[in-house]
Amino acid sequence: MDRTEVVTSISSELYATEQSVDAAIAHAAAMVQAMIAGRAALSVSPVSGAASQTKALATLAALSAAREAIVDCHAEMQKDHRRMGWGTYAAGPVDKPLEWDDTPMRPTKGHLRAV
């Protein structure tokens, strides 16, 4: 395999991993929603399902941490790639930031208004 094939293979796996984590978050969130809706539909007290719902929400938190870690991995791989001078490779959507910015996104002023 030449460098382009190796880099493309790694990029594809990175993209697939990011998509898998996002899908897992979506499924876990749907499960929590189903738990709440099911409990309400069956007229079961929120107290009876509190422990299992807490565990499901902890799963969501862990998946969120996993997503943050894979995004950080992506950023580090991009930096390594540029340091090595290997040019541009892309797998998956190409609307990625040119530089990773650690500045939190803030809504523009006037985005929310009092009602």
C-alpha positions in Angstrom: 0.0 0.0 0.0 1.2 3.5 -0.7 0.9 6.4 1.6 -2.3 7.7 0.0 -4.0 4.3 0.5 -2.9 4.0 4.1 -4.0 7.5 5.0 -7.3 7.0 3.2 -7.9 3.8 5.0 -7.3 5.4 8.4 -9.4 8.4 7.5 -12.3 6.1 6.5 -12.0 4.3 9.8 -11.9 7.5 11.7 -15.0 8.8 9.9 -16.8 5.4 10.5 -15.9 5.6 14.2 -17.3 9.1 14.5 -20.5 8.1 12.8 -20.8 5.0 15.1 -20.4 7.0 18.2 -23.0 9.5 17.0 -25.4 6.7 16.1 -24.9 5.1 19.6 -25.7 8.5 21.2 -28.9 8.8 19.1 -30.0 5.2 20.0 -29.3 5.7 23.7 -31.2 9.0 23.7 -34.1 7.3 22.0 -34.0 4.5 24.6 -34.2 7.1 27.4 -37.1 8.8 25.7 -38.8 5.4 25.2 -38.3 4.6 28.9 -40.0 7.9 29.9 -42.8 7.5 27.5 -43.4 3.9 28.4 -43.5 4.7 32.1 -46.0 7.4 31.4 -48.1 5.2 29.2 -48.2 2.5 31.8 -48.9 5.0 34.6 -45.8 3.8 36.5 -44.4 6.1 39.2 -41.2 7.9 38.2 -39.7 6.6 41.5 -39.8 3.0 40.3 -37.7 3.6 37.2 -35.3 6.1 38.7 -32.3 3.8 39.0 -32.5 2.3 35.5 -33.1 5.8 34.0 -30.0 7.1 35.9 -28.0 4.2 34.4 -29.3 5.0 30.9 -28.4 8.7 31.4 -24.9 7.7 32.6 -24.5 5.7 29.4 -25.3 8.9 27.5 -22.7 10.8 29.4 -20.1 8.1 28.7 -21.0 8.2 25.0 -20.6 12.0 25.1 -17.2 11.6 26.6 -16.3 9.0 23.9 -17.5 11.4 21.2 -15.3 14.2 22.6 -12.3 11.8 22.7 -12.7 10.7 19.1 -13.1 14.4 18.0 -9.9 15.2 19.9 -8.2 12.3 18.2 -9.4 13.6 14.8 -7.9 17.0 15.6 -4.5 15.5 16.7 -4.4 13.3 13.6 -5.0 16.4 11.4 -2.2 18.2 13.2 0.2 15.2 12.7 -0.8 15.0 9.1 0.0 18.6 8.5 3.3 18.5 10.4 4.4 15.6 8.1 3.5 17.7 5.1 1.3 15.1 3.5 -1.1 17.4 1.8 -4.9 17.1 1.8 -6.9 14.0 2.2 -10.6 13.7 3.0 -13.0 11.0 3.9 -16.6 11.7 4.8 -18.0 15.2 4.8 -15.5 17.9 3.8 -17.1 20.8 5.8 -14.5 20.5 8.5 -12.8 23.4 10.2 -9.5 24.4 8.6 -8.0 24.7 12.1 -9.3 23.2 15.3 -10.5 25.9 17.6 -10.9 25.3 21.3 -13.0 28.4 21.7 -16.5 27.5 22.8 -19.3 28.4 20.3 -21.4 31.2 21.7 -24.8 32.3 20.4 -24.9 35.7 18.7 -26.4 38.5 20.7 -30.1 38.8 20.5 -30.4 35.1 19.6 -32.9 34.6 22.5 -35.5 37.0 23.6 -37.8 37.3 26.6 -41.4 36.4 26.0 
